[in-house]
């Protein structure tokens, strides 16, 4: 499960996608605010809500039960969130293996009570309802 999500995100983030990377300095871009709200669900153990609010693509790739198990296995051991800073957003309209559309990757430097230096990456897609929704999440 973790391997599937990590491979998907690694492929998405590391593939040459002609991304525009910009630090989010002038207040949160809408995509960053959406990700922060979604990460709050993850941070506060609202696992079902984080799955439900994710994109159709995400919910197709992983069942709610698998998502809850992945969070219990990989996110919960990190402990309580201490800080999440320096968001950088990368936007693209093309992704290998996916239809053309609007995509954004947001990278945070995060610190947790049991793991100080962490990189969280959240990938968004403009979903079928034209709203930005999470399509992937990884922690390194």
C-alpha positions as CSV (number, residue, x, y, z in Angstrom):
1,X,0.0,0.0,0.0
2,X,2.6,2.5,1.1
3,X,4.8,1.4,-1.8
4,X,2.0,2.0,-4.3
5,X,1.4,5.6,-3.0
6,X,5.1,6.3,-2.8
7,X,5.7,5.0,-6.3
8,X,2.8,7.0,-7.7
9,X,4.0,10.2,-6.0
10,X,7.7,9.6,-6.8
11,X,6.7,9.1,-10.5
12,X,4.6,12.2,-10.4
13,X,7.1,14.5,-8.6
14,X,10.3,13.3,-10.2
15,X,9.2,12.9,-13.9
16,X,10.1,15.8,-16.1
17,X,6.7,17.6,-16.2
18,X,7.8,21.2,-17.1
19,X,6.7,22.4,-13.7
20,X,6.6,26.0,-12.5
21,X,7.9,26.0,-8.9
22,X,7.2,29.0,-6.8
23,X,7.6,29.5,-3.0
24,X,4.3,30.5,-1.5
25,X,5.4,33.9,-0.1
26,X,2.5,36.3,-0.8
27,X,-0.1,34.5,1.2
28,X,-1.5,31.1,0.5
29,X,-2.4,30.1,-3.0
30,X,-5.8,28.5,-3.1
31,X,-4.1,25.1,-3.6
32,X,-2.0,25.5,-0.5
33,X,-5.0,26.5,1.6
34,X,-6.9,23.4,0.4
35,X,-3.9,21.2,1.2
36,X,-3.5,22.7,4.6
37,X,-7.2,22.0,5.4
38,X,-6.8,18.4,4.1
39,X,-3.6,17.9,6.2
40,X,-5.5,19.2,9.3
41,X,-7.9,16.3,8.8
42,X,-4.9,13.9,8.6
43,X,-3.3,15.6,11.7
44,X,-6.4,15.3,13.8
45,X,-7.1,11.7,12.9
46,X,-10.1,12.4,10.7
47,X,-9.0,9.6,8.4
48,X,-12.4,8.9,6.8
49,X,-12.9,12.6,6.1
50,X,-9.5,12.9,4.5
51,X,-10.3,10.0,2.2
52,X,-13.8,11.2,1.4
53,X,-12.6,14.7,0.6
54,X,-9.8,13.4,-1.7
55,X,-10.1,13.2,-5.4
56,X,-12.0,10.6,-7.3
57,X,-8.6,9.4,-8.6
58,X,-7.3,9.0,-5.0
59,X,-10.4,7.1,-4.0
60,X,-10.1,4.8,-7.0
61,X,-6.4,4.0,-6.2
62,X,-6.9,3.2,-2.5
63,X,-9.9,2.1,-0.5
64,X,-10.9,3.9,2.7
65,X,-9.9,1.0,4.8
66,X,-6.5,0.8,3.1
67,X,-6.0,4.6,3.6
68,X,-6.9,4.3,7.3
69,X,-4.4,1.5,7.6
70,X,-1.7,3.4,5.8
71,X,-2.1,6.4,8.0
72,X,-2.0,4.2,11.1
73,X,1.1,2.5,9.9
74,X,3.1,5.4,8.4
75,X,1.7,8.7,9.7
76,X,0.6,8.0,13.3
77,X,4.1,6.9,14.4
78,X,5.5,10.3,13.6
79,X,3.5,11.8,16.5
80,X,1.9,15.2,16.8
81,X,2.6,17.9,14.3
82,X,5.0,20.5,15.6
83,X,5.3,22.7,12.5
84,X,4.7,22.7,8.7
85,X,6.6,25.4,6.9
86,X,8.0,26.7,3.7
87,X,5.4,25.4,1.2
88,X,6.6,25.3,-2.4
89,X,4.0,24.8,-5.1
90,X,4.6,23.2,-8.5
91,X,2.0,23.4,-11.2
92,X,1.5,21.6,-14.5
93,X,-1.1,20.7,-17.0
94,X,0.4,17.4,-18.1
95,X,1.3,14.3,-16.2
96,X,2.7,11.1,-17.7
97,X,0.1,8.4,-17.7
98,X,-2.8,10.8,-16.8
99,X,-5.0,12.9,-19.0
100,X,-4.1,16.6,-19.5
101,X,-5.6,18.7,-16.7
102,X,-4.6,20.9,-13.9
103,X,-2.2,19.5,-11.3
104,X,-0.2,20.9,-8.4
105,X,2.4,19.5,-6.1
106,X,2.9,21.1,-2.7
107,X,6.0,20.4,-0.7
108,X,6.3,21.2,3.0
109,X,9.1,21.0,5.5
110,X,7.4,19.4,8.6
111,X,8.3,18.5,12.1
112,X,6.6,16.0,14.3
113,X,7.0,15.1,17.9
114,X,8.8,11.8,17.0
115,X,10.5,12.9,13.8
116,X,11.9,16.3,13.5
117,X,12.9,16.7,9.8
118,X,10.3,15.5,7.4
119,X,9.2,16.4,3.9
120,X,5.5,16.1,3.1
121,X,4.4,16.2,-0.5
122,X,0.7,16.5,-1.5
123,X,-0.4,16.3,-5.1
124,X,-3.6,17.9,-6.2
125,X,-5.8,17.5,-9.2
126,X,-8.6,19.7,-10.5
127,X,-11.3,17.0,-10.0
128,X,-14.3,16.2,-12.1
129,X,-16.3,18.8,-10.1
130,X,-13.5,21.4,-11.1
131,X,-12.4,21.7,-7.4
132,X,-8.8,21.1,-6.3
133,X,-8.6,17.8,-4.5
134,X,-5.8,15.6,-3.2
135,X,-4.7,12.8,-5.4
136,X,-1.6,11.7,-3.5
137,X,0.4,12.2,-0.3
138,X,3.8,11.1,0.8
139,X,6.1,11.6,3.8
140,X,9.9,11.3,3.6
